[in-house]
Amino acid sequence: MSEVRILGKREIGAAIRQRRRELALSQEGLAVRLNVSYQQVQRYESGRTGITVESLQLVAQALAVSIDYFFRCDSILHE
């Protein structure tokens, strides 16, 4: 049986940061799209704050990706 890798909030945050940077979007810009503070975006990206499924769906929409993007970005998650 192959080993299943469980992703944590730091890996999800790294994927959010990578996609935001790909779009040349600032933390402030993403915060406006999500209707949260830029500090909240910082907490998501650093993994200091876990992200709810509902919020992750909003992030995916704001970053123009499907929600599974955050779970299949293996190369991003190994930065």
C-alpha positions, -999 to +999 in steps of 0.1 A: +000+000+000+014+034-009+019+060+018-007+088+019+007+122+026-015+143+048-013+180+041-013+205+069-022+242+070+014+252+062+013+233+029-021+247+020-009+282+029+022+277+007+000+267-022-022+298-017+009+321-016+023+305-048-009+309-067-013+345-055+022+353-067+016+336-100-012+361-105+010+390-094-016+397-067-007+413-034-019+400+000-039+432+002-055+425-032-064+390-022-078+402+011-101+426-008-114+398-029-120+377+002-134+405+023-108+398+050-078+418+064-044+414+047-033+400+081-057+372+077-042+364+043-008+364+060-020+340+086-034+316+060-002+317+040+021+311+069-001+284+083-006+302+116-043+300+111-061+270+097-086+277+068-121+264+068-135+245+038-158+274+031-130+299+031-108+277+010-135+276-016-136+314-016-098+315-020-100+291-049-126+312-066-106+344-059-074+328-074-093+312-104-085+276-095-105+246-085-103+236-048-082+205-056-054+228-068-044+232-031-041+195-026-022+185-058+006+212-059+032+188-048+061+208-063+049+239-046+045+222-013+081+212-012+096+247-014 
